[in-house]
Amino acid sequence: MAYIREETWTSMKIKTKKLSWAEVQNLPRPKHKKPIRPHPLFRTVVRVASIPDLMFARFSYEKVRMEAAGDGPWLILMNHSSFIDLEIASKLLYPKPYNIVCTSDGLVGKEWLMRQIGCIPTQKFVPDLMLIRDMLSAVREKKTSVLMYPEASYSFDGCATPLPRQLGQLLKKLDVPVVMIRTYGAFARDPLYNGLQKRRVKVTAKMECILTREEIAEKSVAELDAVLDEAFTFDNFAWQKENRVKIDAPFRADGLSRILYKCAHCGAENMVGEGITLTCRTCGKVWELDEYGSLRARDGETEFSHIPDWYNWQREQVRKSILSGTYRLDVDVDIGVMVDFKAIYMVGEGHLTHDENGFTLTGCDGTLTYTQSPKASYGLYSDYFWYEIGDVICIGDRKCLYYCFPKGAGDVVAKTRQAAEEMYKISRERT
């Protein structure tokens, strides 16, 4: 067998609590806490807990040019495919101490434990100057390395998601060697769209010093950004095909419509991915996902055999609709908000719109209104079946994050992420 079928989603949940929007507004906001140096006991617990998954994945790795990095501390950058990424990092870095830049909702209901592990919370796609101070504190005061996933979100289509610009400035401020951990097979084993149904795919990693302190000092910010862009250029579906990685799981196309939401034949957004096929409910055309990650139409032309090509075509269509003024997301949502680490507060129902003017969220019987400009962020925090609650689109600022769970709207998460990214680009092009 080349897979393991998991009938249920991950058991990871998050603490929620029902409160009114007025009650949430009156809650005290948590004070900022500096990162702590993770205790050896907790580093060991994480390492031991990672063993079963890594054994199942037959994990192996290589180290390249690591002698140039010295003993640390380092800035460790890693591509983000699935939960196994953290387990791989634990294997490669143990017993060295390191802090982990993580999404702030990861601390909800378990703040003490996550800080003991070494987590530094930050809000995805929200400007956070305090994060830079925390990272400086870790490498300079605590003498610990910092593990960071600069993409900030799991890849939807197996290719890199956009990196923040001028990340090279952070490298110069930290003034420590940069180590890259790049995984191979992690996405193929557990793609986000496939409902956490893990396949038996061997996972490997390469750990490499890509920049020494001296190289960082001599390069410009633009040159450093170029190095990072090259390091984060990858295509997991191409990797699968080129390396003949066979995935014969009978559910390999389950949920594929989450990322391939628009029919390449008739243009309708009414797709369903199930079993080994992707089907348009409107025109009836069917594509089969073969064992090496390529699509083939059962009848007629195969418009796109490579999934990232289809995904990028959708992006082009979204951009055209934005420029023509026809793009619009208009959905009813359930609303959760985060203002502290105690719970996600479910404040009621609302309505989310997204157009060339950005996001507008209204709800809670008219007491809640939030708007967000297209220029607010280069990316969008969106996810599937988030903590077993539902597909989510997250917007917000330093004061509050709004988790919007669309109701009866179909597969809108990937399209909304693409639209947010394209609107940001368009807004920058126009200035």
Sine and cosine of phi, psi and omega as CSV:
sin_phi,cos_phi,sin_psi,cos_psi,sin_omega,cos_omega
0.00,0.00,0.61,-0.79,-0.04,-1.00
-0.94,-0.34,0.33,0.94,-0.04,-1.00
-0.35,-0.94,0.18,-0.98,0.17,-0.99
-0.75,-0.66,0.82,-0.57,-0.06,-1.00
-1.00,0.03,0.83,-0.56,0.08,-1.00
-0.94,-0.35,0.92,-0.39,-0.11,-0.99
-0.95,0.31,-0.35,0.94,-0.01,-1.00
-0.86,-0.51,0.29,-0.96,0.05,-1.00
-0.96,0.27,0.13,-0.99,0.03,-1.00
-0.81,0.58,0.53,-0.85,-0.02,-1.00
-0.99,0.15,-0.02,1.00,0.00,-1.00
-0.92,0.39,0.83,-0.55,0.02,-1.00
-0.80,-0.60,0.09,-1.00,0.01,-1.00
-0.74,-0.67,0.54,-0.84,-0.02,-1.00
-0.95,0.30,0.79,-0.62,0.05,-1.00
-0.84,-0.54,0.39,-0.92,0.01,-1.00
-0.50,-0.86,0.70,-0.72,0.02,-1.00
-1.00,0.07,0.85,-0.52,0.09,-1.00
-0.63,-0.78,0.37,-0.93,0.12,-0.99
-0.97,0.22,0.34,-0.94,0.03,-1.00
-0.88,0.48,-0.60,0.80,0.02,-1.00
-0.89,0.45,-0.66,0.76,0.01,-1.00
-0.91,0.41,-0.64,0.77,0.00,-1.00
-0.90,0.44,-0.64,0.77,-0.01,-1.00
-0.88,0.47,-0.44,0.90,-0.03,-1.00
-1.00,-0.02,-0.05,1.00,0.00,-1.00
-0.95,0.32,0.61,-0.79,0.07,-1.00
-0.93,0.36,0.63,-0.78,0.03,-1.00
-1.00,0.05,0.62,-0.78,-0.03,-1.00
-0.93,0.37,0.53,-0.85,0.08,-1.00
-0.99,0.16,0.51,-0.86,0.00,-1.00
-0.92,0.39,0.63,-0.78,0.03,-1.00
-0.84,-0.54,0.71,-0.70,0.05,-1.00
-0.94,0.33,0.46,-0.89,0.04,-1.00
-0.91,0.41,0.49,-0.87,0.03,-1.00
-0.94,-0.35,0.39,-0.92,0.09,-1.00
-0.97,0.23,0.88,-0.48,-0.07,-1.00
-0.88,0.48,0.68,-0.73,-0.02,-1.00
-0.95,0.32,0.60,-0.80,0.01,-1.00
-0.81,0.59,-0.56,0.83,0.00,-1.00
-0.88,0.48,-0.72,0.69,-0.04,-1.00
-0.94,0.33,-0.57,0.82,0.08,-1.00
-0.89,0.46,-0.61,0.79,0.00,-1.00
-0.94,0.34,-0.64,0.77,0.03,-1.00
-0.87,0.49,-0.71,0.71,0.02,-1.00
-0.90,0.45,-0.67,0.75,-0.01,-1.00
-0.89,0.46,-0.72,0.69,-0.02,-1.00
-0.91,0.42,-0.66,0.75,-0.02,-1.00
-0.90,0.43,-0.37,0.93,-0.04,-1.00
-0.99,0.13,-0.29,0.96,-0.14,-0.99
-0.86,0.52,-0.75,0.66,-0.07,-1.00
-0.86,0.52,-0.72,0.69,0.00,-1.00
-0.88,0.47,-0.68,0.74,-0.03,-1.00
-0.93,0.36,-0.58,0.82,0.07,-1.00
-0.91,0.42,-0.69,0.73,0.01,-1.00
-0.88,0.47,-0.59,0.81,-0.01,-1.00
-1.00,0.10,0.02,1.00,-0.01,-1.00
0.78,0.62,0.73,0.68,-0.15,-0.99
-0.92,0.40,0.68,-0.74,0.13,-0.99
-0.60,-0.80,0.26,-0.97,-0.07,-1.00
-0.45,-0.89,0.23,-0.97,0.14,-0.99
-0.71,-0.71,0.45,-0.89,0.05,-1.00
-0.89,-0.46,0.72,-0.69,-0.07,-1.00
-0.80,-0.60,0.79,-0.61,0.13,-0.99
0.85,0.52,0.43,0.90,-0.05,-1.00
-0.96,0.28,-0.31,0.95,0.05,-1.00
-0.90,0.43,-0.44,0.90,0.01,-1.00
-0.96,0.29,-0.32,0.95,-0.04,-1.00
-0.99,0.13,-0.29,0.96,-0.05,-1.00
0.95,0.32,-0.34,-0.94,-0.07,-1.00
-1.00,0.01,-0.09,1.00,-0.01,-1.00
0.98,-0.20,0.08,-1.00,0.10,0.99
-0.96,0.27,0.34,-0.94,0.00,-1.00
-0.81,-0.58,0.29,-0.96,0.33,-0.95
-0.99,-0.14,0.87,-0.49,-0.06,-1.00
-0.96,-0.29,0.88,-0.47,0.02,-1.00
-0.96,-0.29,0.61,-0.80,-0.08,-1.00
-0.58,-0.82,0.66,-0.75,0.12,-0.99
-0.95,0.30,0.41,-0.91,-0.19,-0.98
-0.86,-0.51,0.94,-0.33,-0.04,-1.00
-0.90,-0.45,-0.67,0.74,-0.04,-1.00
-0.25,-0.97,-0.02,-1.00,-0.09,-1.00
-0.88,0.47,-0.43,0.90,-0.03,-1.00
-0.89,0.46,-0.29,0.96,0.02,-1.00
-0.83,0.56,-0.70,0.71,0.00,-1.00
-0.91,0.42,-0.58,0.81,0.01,-1.00
-0.94,0.34,-0.60,0.80,0.06,-1.00
-0.90,0.44,-0.69,0.72,0.02,-1.00
-0.87,0.50,-0.67,0.74,0.02,-1.00
-0.87,0.49,-0.66,0.75,0.01,-1.00
-0.90,0.44,-0.72,0.70,-0.11,-0.99
-0.97,0.24,-0.49,0.87,-0.13,-0.99
-0.99,-0.15,-0.37,0.93,-0.03,-1.00
-0.86,0.50,0.68,-0.73,0.12,0.99
-0.99,-0.14,0.29,0.96,-0.02,-1.00
-0.89,0.46,0.61,-0.79,0.06,-1.00
-0.97,0.22,0.65,-0.76,0.06,-1.00
-0.45,-0.89,0.58,-0.81,0.12,-0.99
-1.00,-0.08,0.41,-0.91,-0.08,-1.00
-0.84,-0.54,0.87,-0.50,0.13,-0.99
-0.97,0.25,0.86,-0.50,-0.09,-1.00
-0.70,-0.71,0.29,-0.96,0.05,-1.00
-0.91,0.41,0.64,-0.77,-0.10,-0.99
-0.87,0.49,-0.53,0.85,-0.02,-1.00
-0.94,0.35,-0.23,0.97,0.07,-1.00
-0.92,0.39,-0.27,0.96,0.00,-1.00
-0.99,-0.11,-0.11,0.99,-0.07,-1.00
-0.89,0.45,0.84,-0.54,0.03,-1.00
0.99,0.17,-0.07,1.00,-0.02,-1.00
-0.50,-0.86,0.64,0.77,-0.10,-0.99
-0.87,0.50,-0.72,0.69,-0.07,-1.00
-0.86,0.50,-0.75,0.66,-0.03,-1.00
-0.88,0.47,-0.72,0.69,-0.06,-1.00
-0.91,0.41,-0.57,0.82,0.06,-1.00
-0.94,0.33,-0.56,0.83,0.04,-1.00
-0.91,0.42,-0.56,0.83,0.05,-1.00
-0.93,0.36,-0.41,0.91,0.03,-1.00
0.90,-0.44,0.23,0.97,-0.08,-1.00
-0.95,0.32,0.65,-0.76,0.13,-0.99
-0.91,-0.41,0.96,-0.28,-0.07,-1.00
-0.97,0.24,0.59,-0.81,0.12,-0.99
-0.51,-0.86,0.35,-0.94,0.01,-1.00
-1.00,-0.05,0.80,-0.60,-0.04,-1.00
-0.89,0.46,0.73,-0.68,0.11,-0.99
0.87,0.50,0.43,0.90,0.10,-0.99
-0.86,-0.51,0.81,-0.59,0.00,-1.00
-0.80,0.60,0.74,-0.67,-0.12,-0.99
-0.61,-0.79,1.00,0.01,0.02,-1.00
-0.93,0.38,-0.49,0.87,0.01,-1.00
-0.90,0.43,-0.49,0.87,0.02,-1.00
-0.87,0.49,-0.67,0.74,0.02,-1.00
-0.88,0.48,-0.67,0.74,0.03,-1.00
-0.89,0.45,-0.64,0.77,0.01,-1.00
-0.91,0.41,-0.63,0.77,0.02,-1.00
-0.93,0.37,-0.63,0.78,0.08,-1.00
-0.89,0.45,-0.65,0.76,0.03,-1.00
-0.88,0.47,-0.65,0.76,-0.02,-1.00
-0.90,0.45,-0.77,0.64,-0.09,-1.00
-0.97,0.23,-0.53,0.85,-0.08,-1.00
-1.00,-0.04,-0.70,0.71,-0.07,-1.00
-1.00,-0.02,-0.71,0.70,-0.05,-1.00
-1.00,0.04,-0.24,0.97,-0.01,-1.00
0.85,0.52,0.63,0.78,0.04,-1.00
-0.92,-0.40,0.47,-0.88,0.14,-0.99
-0.96,0.29,0.25,-0.97,0.04,-1.00
-0.80,-0.60,0.84,-0.55,0.06,-1.00
-1.00,-0.09,0.78,-0.63,-0.07,-1.00
-0.67,-0.75,0.65,-0.76,0.11,-0.99
-0.96,-0.28,1.00,-0.02,-0.15,-0.99
-0.90,0.43,-0.34,0.94,0.06,-1.00
-0.93,0.36,-0.41,0.91,0.06,-1.00
0.96,0.29,-0.38,0.92,-0.01,-1.00
-0.67,-0.74,0.40,-0.92,0.12,-0.99
-0.89,0.46,0.55,-0.84,0.07,-1.00
-0.95,0.32,0.70,-0.71,0.08,-1.00
-0.99,0.14,-0.73,0.68,-0.13,-0.99
-0.96,-0.27,0.19,0.98,0.03,-1.00
1.00,0.09,0.03,1.00,0.06,-1.00
-0.93,-0.37,0.26,-0.97,-0.06,-1.00
-0.90,0.44,0.61,-0.79,0.13,-0.99
-1.00,-0.01,0.32,-0.95,-0.10,-1.00
-0.85,0.52,0.63,-0.78,0.09,-1.00
-1.00,-0.10,0.50,-0.87,0.09,-1.00
-0.90,0.44,0.62,-0.78,0.01,-1.00
-0.95,0.30,0.43,-0.90,0.01,-1.00
0.85,0.53,0.55,0.83,0.14,-0.99
-0.89,0.46,-0.40,0.92,0.05,-1.00
-0.86,0.51,-0.46,0.89,0.06,-1.00
-0.89,0.45,-0.63,0.78,0.05,-1.00
-0.89,0.45,-0.65,0.76,0.01,-1.00
-0.87,0.50,-0.65,0.76,-0.01,-1.00
-0.94,0.34,-0.61,0.79,0.02,-1.00
-0.91,0.41,-0.69,0.72,-0.04,-1.00
-0.94,0.35,-0.62,0.79,0.06,-1.00
0.84,0.55,0.72,0.69,0.08,-1.00
-0.73,-0.69,0.39,-0.92,0.05,-1.00
-0.84,0.53,0.51,-0.86,0.03,-1.00
-0.96,-0.30,0.82,-0.57,0.01,-1.00
-0.92,-0.38,0.74,-0.67,0.01,-1.00
-0.96,-0.29,0.78,-0.63,0.16,-0.99
-0.93,-0.36,0.91,-0.42,-0.01,-1.00
-0.90,-0.43,0.79,-0.62,-0.05,-1.00
-0.99,-0.15,0.45,-0.89,0.06,-1.00
-0.74,-0.67,0.83,-0.55,0.01,-1.00
0.99,-0.14,-0.26,0.96,-0.02,-1.00
-0.91,0.42,-0.66,0.75,0.03,-1.00
-0.93,0.37,-0.71,0.71,-0.01,-1.00
-0.88,0.47,-0.54,0.84,0.01,-1.00
-0.95,0.32,-0.55,0.83,-0.15,-0.99
-0.46,-0.89,0.90,0.43,0.01,-1.00
-0.92,0.40,0.60,-0.80,-0.12,-0.99
-0.86,0.51,-0.59,0.81,-0.08,-1.00
-0.93,0.37,-0.35,0.94,-0.21,-0.98
-1.00,0.02,0.21,0.98,0.11,-0.99
0.95,0.32,0.53,0.85,0.04,-1.00
0.83,0.56,0.55,0.84,0.12,-0.99
-1.00,-0.04,0.99,-0.16,-0.16,-0.99
-0.97,0.26,0.64,-0.77,0.04,-1.00
-0.96,-0.27,0.38,-0.93,0.05,-1.00
-0.99,0.12,1.00,0.05,0.01,-1.00
-0.83,-0.56,0.76,-0.65,0.05,-1.00
-0.92,0.38,0.72,-0.70,-0.01,-1.00
-0.93,-0.38,0.73,-0.68,0.06,-1.00
-0.77,-0.64,0.19,-0.98,0.03,-1.00
-0.52,-0.85,0.45,-0.89,0.13,-0.99
-0.85,-0.52,0.81,-0.59,0.03,-1.00
-0.95,-0.32,0.87,-0.49,-0.16,-0.99
-0.63,-0.77,0.67,-0.74,0.15,-0.99
-0.98,0.19,0.93,-0.36,-0.05,-1.00
-0.99,-0.13,-0.28,0.96,0.03,-1.00
-0.49,-0.87,0.80,-0.60,0.13,-0.99
-1.00,0.02,0.15,-0.99,0.05,-1.00
-0.87,0.49,-0.64,0.77,-0.02,-1.00
-0.91,0.41,-0.65,0.76,0.01,-1.00
-0.92,0.38,-0.60,0.80,0.05,-1.00
-0.90,0.44,-0.67,0.75,-0.03,-1.00
-0.91,0.42,-0.59,0.80,-0.11,-0.99
-1.00,0.06,-0.24,0.97,-0.03,-1.00
-0.99,-0.10,0.47,-0.88,0.10,-0.99
-0.98,0.19,0.23,-0.97,0.05,-1.00
-0.86,0.51,-0.68,0.74,0.01,-1.00
-0.89,0.46,-0.63,0.77,0.01,-1.00
-0.93,0.37,-0.62,0.79,0.04,-1.00
-0.92,0.40,-0.66,0.75,0.06,-1.00
-0.87,0.50,-0.62,0.79,0.01,-1.00
-0.91,0.42,-0.63,0.78,0.06,-1.00
-0.88,0.47,-0.69,0.72,-0.01,-1.00
-0.93,0.38,-0.64,0.77,0.04,-1.00
-0.86,0.50,-0.65,0.76,0.02,-1.00
-0.92,0.39,-0.65,0.76,0.00,-1.00
-0.90,0.43,-0.51,0.86,-0.03,-1.00
-0.96,-0.26,0.60,0.80,0.14,-0.99
-0.94,-0.33,0.92,-0.39,-0.02,-1.00
-0.38,-0.93,0.28,-0.96,-0.01,-1.00
-0.56,-0.83,0.97,-0.22,-0.11,-0.99
-0.94,0.34,-0.52,0.85,0.05,-1.00
-0.94,0.33,-0.61,0.79,0.08,-1.00
-0.90,0.43,-0.66,0.75,0.04,-1.00
-0.85,0.52,-0.70,0.71,0.00,-1.00
-0.87,0.49,-0.70,0.71,-0.03,-1.00
-0.93,0.37,-0.71,0.70,-0.05,-1.00
-0.91,0.42,-0.54,0.84,-0.03,-1.00
-0.99,-0.12,0.11,0.99,0.05,-1.00
0.79,0.61,0.75,0.66,0.05,-1.00
-1.00,0.10,0.95,-0.33,-0.12,-0.99
-1.00,0.06,0.82,-0.57,0.07,-1.00
-0.82,-0.57,0.98,-0.21,-0.06,-1.00
-0.98,-0.21,0.34,0.94,0.01,-1.00
-0.85,0.52,0.75,-0.66,-0.03,-1.00
-0.95,0.31,-0.02,1.00,0.02,-1.00
-0.89,-0.45,0.32,0.95,-0.16,-0.99
-0.90,0.43,-0.33,0.94,0.05,-1.00
-0.98,-0.22,0.06,1.00,0.06,-1.00
-0.83,0.56,0.79,-0.61,0.06,-1.00
0.97,0.22,0.07,1.00,-0.02,-1.00
-0.87,0.49,-0.43,0.90,0.04,-1.00
-0.92,0.38,-0.22,0.97,0.08,-1.00
-0.91,0.42,-0.55,0.84,0.02,-1.00
-0.97,-0.26,-0.53,0.85,0.07,-1.00
-0.97,-0.23,0.98,0.19,-0.17,-0.99
-1.00,-0.04,-0.21,0.98,-0.08,-1.00
-0.89,-0.45,0.80,-0.61,-0.03,-1.00
-0.91,0.41,0.81,-0.59,0.00,-1.00
-0.97,0.24,-0.17,0.99,-0.01,-1.00
-0.99,-0.11,-0.78,0.62,-0.08,-1.00
-0.93,-0.37,-0.18,0.98,0.05,-1.00
1.00,0.07,-0.03,1.00,0.01,-1.00
-0.95,0.31,0.52,-0.86,0.06,-1.00
-0.97,-0.25,0.97,0.26,-0.12,-0.99
-0.48,-0.88,0.82,0.57,-0.11,-0.99
-0.99,-0.15,0.37,-0.93,0.13,-0.99
-0.61,-0.79,0.78,-0.63,0.09,-1.00
-0.96,-0.27,0.84,-0.55,-0.08,-1.00
-0.44,-0.90,0.72,-0.70,-0.01,-1.00
0.92,0.38,-0.90,-0.43,0.03,-1.00
-0.89,-0.45,0.22,0.97,-0.08,-1.00
-0.80,-0.59,0.43,-0.90,0.14,-0.99
-0.88,-0.47,0.82,-0.58,-0.14,-0.99
-0.79,-0.61,0.65,-0.76,0.14,-0.99
-1.00,0.00,0.86,-0.50,-0.01,-1.00
-0.95,0.32,-0.34,0.94,-0.05,-1.00
-0.99,0.14,-0.81,0.59,-0.05,-1.00
-0.99,-0.16,-0.23,0.97,0.07,-1.00
1.00,0.06,0.00,1.00,-0.02,-1.00
-0.93,0.37,0.59,-0.81,-0.08,-1.00
-0.81,-0.59,0.72,-0.69,0.13,-0.99
-0.89,-0.46,0.60,-0.80,0.04,-1.00
-0.95,-0.30,0.72,-0.70,0.06,-1.00
-1.00,-0.03,0.92,-0.40,-0.07,-1.00
-0.98,0.18,-0.03,-1.00,-0.13,-0.99
-0.96,0.29,-0.17,0.99,-0.02,-1.00
-0.91,-0.42,0.31,0.95,0.15,-0.99
1.00,0.06,0.23,0.97,0.03,-1.00
-0.96,-0.27,0.50,-0.87,0.02,-1.00
-0.99,-0.16,0.55,-0.84,0.06,-1.00
-0.59,-0.81,0.79,-0.61,0.04,-1.00
-0.94,0.35,0.69,-0.72,0.02,-1.00
-0.95,0.31,-0.49,0.87,0.06,-1.00
-0.66,-0.75,0.68,-0.73,0.07,-1.00
0.99,0.15,-0.30,-0.95,-0.09,-1.00
-0.95,0.31,0.63,-0.78,0.17,-0.99
-1.00,-0.04,0.98,-0.19,-0.09,-1.00
-0.89,0.45,-0.69,0.73,0.01,-1.00
-0.64,-0.77,0.89,-0.46,0.08,-1.00
-1.00,0.03,-0.40,0.92,-0.06,-1.00
-0.98,-0.18,0.87,-0.49,-0.11,-0.99
-0.84,0.55,-0.71,0.70,0.05,-1.00
-0.87,0.50,-0.48,0.88,0.06,-1.00
-0.92,0.40,-0.67,0.75,0.06,-1.00
-0.89,0.45,-0.71,0.71,0.00,-1.00
-0.87,0.49,-0.67,0.74,0.01,-1.00
-0.94,0.34,-0.54,0.84,0.10,-0.99
-0.88,0.47,-0.66,0.75,0.06,-1.00
-0.87,0.49,-0.66,0.75,0.04,-1.00
-0.85,0.52,-0.68,0.73,0.02,-1.00
-0.88,0.47,-0.64,0.77,0.03,-1.00
-0.91,0.40,-0.63,0.78,0.04,-1.00
-0.90,0.44,-0.71,0.71,-0.01,-1.00
-0.87,0.50,-0.68,0.73,0.02,-1.00
-0.87,0.48,-0.66,0.75,-0.01,-1.00
-0.93,0.36,-0.53,0.85,0.07,-1.00
-0.92,0.40,-0.73,0.69,-0.03,-1.00
-0.91,0.41,-0.50,0.87,0.00,-1.00
-1.00,0.04,-0.11,0.99,0.01,-1.00
0.99,0.17,0.28,0.96,-0.04,-1.00
-0.97,-0.22,-0.15,0.99,0.01,-1.00
-0.95,0.30,0.69,-0.73,0.09,-1.00
-0.27,-0.96,0.77,-0.64,0.20,-0.98
-0.98,-0.22,0.74,-0.67,-0.09,-1.00
-0.55,-0.83,1.00,-0.04,-0.15,-0.99
-0.68,-0.73,0.52,-0.85,0.19,-0.98
-0.98,0.20,0.58,-0.82,-0.05,-1.00
-0.63,-0.78,0.44,-0.90,0.31,-0.95
-1.00,0.00,0.60,-0.80,-0.12,-0.99
-0.89,-0.46,0.80,-0.59,0.19,-0.98
-0.89,-0.45,0.56,-0.83,0.01,-1.00
-0.78,-0.63,0.46,-0.89,0.05,-1.00
-0.82,-0.57,0.86,-0.51,0.05,-1.00
-0.80,-0.60,-0.17,0.99,0.06,-1.00
-0.47,-0.88,-0.13,-0.99,-0.03,-1.00
-0.99,-0.17,0.22,0.98,-0.06,-1.00
-1.00,0.08,-0.60,0.80,-0.05,-1.00
-0.19,-0.98,0.29,-0.96,0.28,-0.96
-1.00,-0.02,0.85,-0.52,-0.10,-0.99
-1.00,-0.06,0.90,-0.43,0.01,-1.00
-1.00,0.10,0.95,-0.31,-0.17,-0.98
-0.98,-0.19,-0.07,1.00,0.07,-1.00
0.76,-0.65,-0.35,-0.94,-0.05,-1.00
-0.99,-0.16,0.34,-0.94,0.02,-1.00
-0.28,-0.96,-0.27,-0.96,-0.02,-1.00
-0.65,-0.76,0.73,-0.68,-0.02,-1.00
-0.89,-0.46,0.78,-0.63,0.13,-0.99
-0.85,-0.53,0.46,-0.89,0.02,-1.00
-0.57,-0.82,0.86,-0.52,0.05,-1.00
-0.54,-0.84,-0.27,-0.96,-0.07,-1.00
-0.88,0.47,-0.24,0.97,0.04,-1.00
-1.00,-0.01,-0.06,1.00,0.00,-1.00
0.96,-0.27,-0.40,-0.92,-0.03,-1.00
-1.00,-0.10,0.58,-0.81,0.20,-0.98
-0.71,-0.71,0.84,-0.55,0.04,-1.00
-0.89,-0.45,0.81,-0.58,0.09,-1.00
-0.80,-0.61,0.43,-0.90,0.02,-1.00
0.20,-0.98,-0.21,-0.98,0.03,-1.00
0.82,0.57,0.77,0.64,0.04,-1.00
0.84,0.55,0.62,0.78,0.08,-1.00
0.99,0.10,0.04,1.00,-0.05,-1.00
-1.00,0.00,-0.25,0.97,-0.04,-1.00
-0.90,-0.44,0.79,-0.61,0.14,-0.99
-0.60,-0.80,0.79,-0.61,0.03,-1.00
-0.64,-0.77,0.72,-0.69,0.07,-1.00
-0.84,-0.54,0.51,-0.86,-0.01,-1.00
-0.63,-0.77,0.85,-0.53,-0.05,-1.00
-0.94,0.34,0.47,-0.88,0.10,-1.00
-0.86,0.51,-0.41,0.91,-0.01,-1.00
-0.99,0.15,-0.10,1.00,-0.11,-0.99
-0.91,0.42,-0.54,0.84,-0.05,-1.00
-0.40,-0.92,0.52,-0.85,0.02,-1.00
-0.98,0.20,-0.20,0.98,-0.04,-1.00
-0.62,-0.78,-0.04,-1.00,-0.01,-1.00
-0.66,-0.75,0.74,-0.67,0.09,-1.00
-0.99,0.17,0.96,-0.28,0.04,-1.00
-0.65,-0.76,0.50,-0.87,-0.12,-0.99
-0.40,-0.92,0.22,-0.97,0.02,-1.00
-0.97,-0.26,0.73,-0.68,0.06,-1.00
0.71,0.70,0.80,0.60,-0.11,-0.99
-0.86,0.51,0.88,-0.48,-0.01,-1.00
0.71,0.70,0.61,0.79,0.05,-1.00
0.92,0.40,0.32,0.95,0.04,-1.00
-0.99,-0.10,-0.77,0.64,0.00,-1.00
0.25,-0.97,0.12,-0.99,0.11,-0.99
-0.87,0.50,0.63,-0.78,-0.15,-0.99
-0.71,-0.70,0.57,-0.82,0.20,-0.98
-0.85,-0.53,0.88,-0.48,-0.09,-1.00
-0.94,-0.35,0.80,-0.60,0.08,-1.00
-0.78,-0.63,0.17,-0.98,0.04,-1.00
0.56,-0.83,-0.16,-0.99,-0.03,-1.00
-0.64,-0.77,-0.21,-0.98,-0.04,-1.00
-0.88,0.48,-0.46,0.89,-0.06,-1.00
-0.98,0.18,-0.59,0.81,-0.12,-0.99
-0.32,-0.95,0.65,-0.76,0.14,-0.99
-0.96,-0.28,0.67,-0.74,-0.02,-1.00
-0.92,-0.40,0.90,-0.43,0.01,-1.00
-0.99,-0.13,0.93,-0.36,-0.09,-1.00
-0.97,-0.25,0.85,-0.53,-0.04,-1.00
-0.95,-0.31,0.98,-0.19,-0.05,-1.00
-0.87,0.50,0.60,-0.80,-0.02,-1.00
-0.91,-0.42,0.89,-0.46,0.08,-1.00
0.90,0.44,0.49,0.87,-0.09,-1.00
-0.97,-0.25,-0.01,1.00,-0.03,-1.00
0.98,0.19,-0.39,-0.92,-0.06,-1.00
-1.00,0.03,1.00,0.05,-0.06,-1.00
-0.95,-0.31,-0.16,0.99,-0.13,-0.99
-0.90,0.44,-0.77,0.64,-0.05,-1.00
-0.91,0.42,-0.67,0.74,0.00,-1.00
-0.89,0.46,-0.65,0.76,-0.01,-1.00
-0.92,0.40,-0.63,0.78,0.07,-1.00
-0.88,0.48,-0.73,0.68,0.01,-1.00
-0.87,0.50,-0.67,0.74,-0.02,-1.00
-0.90,0.44,-0.67,0.74,0.01,-1.00
-0.89,0.46,-0.66,0.75,0.01,-1.00
-0.91,0.42,-0.67,0.74,-0.03,-1.00
-0.94,0.33,-0.60,0.80,0.04,-1.00
-0.89,0.45,-0.62,0.79,0.04,-1.00
-0.89,0.46,-0.71,0.70,0.02,-1.00
-0.87,0.49,-0.71,0.71,-0.03,-1.00
-0.90,0.44,-0.66,0.75,0.00,-1.00
-0.90,0.43,-0.58,0.81,0.03,-1.00
-0.95,0.31,-0.60,0.80,-0.01,-1.00
-0.91,0.41,-0.49,0.87,-0.08,-1.00
-1.00,0.06,-0.13,0.99,-0.01,-1.00
-0.98,-0.19,0.00,0.00,0.00,0.00
